[in-house]
Amino acid sequence: MTAAQAAAWGATGDHSPLMDNYGSPPRLFVKGSGAELYDADGTRHLDFLCGLAVTGLGHAHPAITEAVAAQAGTLTHTSNLFANEHQAPVAETLNRLIDAGSGQVLFQNSGAEANEAALKLVRKYQGRGRHGVVSALRSFHGRTLMSLAATGQPEKHEPFQPLPEGFRHVVWNDLAEFERSLTPEVGGVILESVQGEGGVNPADDNYLRGVRQICDERGLLLIFDEVQAGMGRTGAWFGFQHAGVRPDVVTMAKGIANGMPVGAMWACDDVAAAFVPGDHGSTYAGQPLALSAARATLAELERIDAPAVARAHEATFRSLLEPMAAVDHVRGRGLLLGVELTPEALAGRKAGDIARACLDRGLVVNGVTPTALRLAPPFIVTDEQIAEGVEIIGAAIAEGAA
Ligand SMILES: *Cc1c(COP(=O)(O)O)cnc(C)c1O
């Protein structure tokens, strides 16, 4: 950070008032507009990360700003002791977009909470003794103890042992191993349709179809964690739709309210019925201020046909990135892409170092594995901005490879 940014941050000096949980931030952003972010020095950056696949409509989108400002001046919070005017319409829209038969929604505030609710729902539906849940290695499902236990990254578990029991992790896209992992105590499986944090690893369509079939045969609940891949980002409203597979439970958060904290869990009717009054709850969940943003965001995503936009931009990104000598391959779907760099391009650096060099040239991306960059730009990005961003990536690579 520059001196001006550090001053604006106000967390420097001998003792920061902030916990060091996220390390030293490299920038302090104070303003955004569309696909652009401005730091406290007024420097423009292109945002190809969207706050981790969240702000799909870009920063300060007028329709969202207007909806939130109006709601803030009307009614922000009443708790779940009472109804509000946004919950049912937003739930109806999610039900329609998920398009997997009749279902119901429970609002939450984040992705981890949506998954926590889903994991509790498995326990409630299946009953004691069938509480086990299978998930994939390299998956990411959140940081609460249950969602962390589901997360297939053992190194993240170690500092927090003992975790809730009953979780087991299987190799991604390996149907035989999935089937072998099933014991009588397993009641559900949670999978991302495209692993986001794990490196942008899409599920094989046949894998998901096979998992669905096995779940049907054994009465297991199939939870799709669409927290990152959902809301149109992969070129379908939800990533599982690419495989034509029916979910029992879907969790959502990023991308649903363009940056306001909203999470949601959807379940098909008979599974949803397992939760009765008193089973679960959250003070803030589904409050009018947050849901006003969700309602406006979903309306705008539908208006622009976000999945089609994602597919068109994916083609543009691939046409520019795939011919580059520095790029081994591009994986992912729609606007959730992993750019695998060649060893020559990395030249001893990690993808995180390349991301940092991009930042210094005015582009926000991140290193999702030591060798791959993640791109999760907003739907409203223009072809000119895509070309500009790809050029910055090329320059950042060339700087160290030379
Ligand atoms: C980010 C993420 C989560 C956790 O969401 P939070 O809002 O950070 O709690 C869960 N699952 C997936 C797939 C994610 O990408």
The ligand as an SDF file (V2000), in Angstrom:
LIG
                    3D

 15 15  0  0  0  0  0  0  0  0999 V2000
  -16.7240  -19.0960   -0.8240 C   0  0  0  0  0  0  0  0  0  0  0  0
  -17.3210  -20.4310   -0.7790 C   0  0  0  0  0  0  0  0  0  0  0  0
  -17.9820  -20.8980    0.3720 C   0  0  0  0  0  0  0  0  0  0  0  0
  -18.0220  -20.1010    1.6440 C   0  0  0  0  0  0  0  0  0  0  0  0
  -18.7570  -18.9310    1.5160 O   0  0  0  0  0  0  0  0  0  0  0  0
  -18.6040  -17.7700    2.6120 P   0  0  0  0  0  0  0  0  0  0  0  0
  -19.6340  -16.7650    2.1980 O   0  0  0  0  0  0  0  0  0  0  0  0
  -17.1970  -17.2700    2.5250 O   0  0  0  0  0  0  0  0  0  0  0  0
  -18.8810  -18.3740    3.9250 O   0  0  0  0  0  0  0  0  0  0  0  0
  -18.5940  -22.1270    0.3140 C   0  0  0  0  0  0  0  0  0  0  0  0
  -18.5640  -22.8730   -0.7940 N   0  0  0  0  0  0  0  0  0  0  0  0
  -17.9450  -22.4590   -1.9140 C   0  0  0  0  0  0  0  0  0  0  0  0
  -17.9760  -23.3270   -3.1270 C   0  0  0  0  0  0  0  0  0  0  0  0
  -17.2890  -21.2330   -1.9400 C   0  0  0  0  0  0  0  0  0  0  0  0
  -16.6410  -20.8400   -3.0410 O   0  0  0  0  0  0  0  0  0  0  0  0
  1  2  1  0
  2  3  1  0
  2 14  2  0
  3  4  1  0
  3 10  2  0
  4  5  1  0
  5  6  1  0
  6  7  2  0
  6  8  1  0
  6  9  1  0
 10 11  1  0
 11 12  2  0
 12 13  1  0
 12 14  1  0
 14 15  1  0
M  END
$$$$
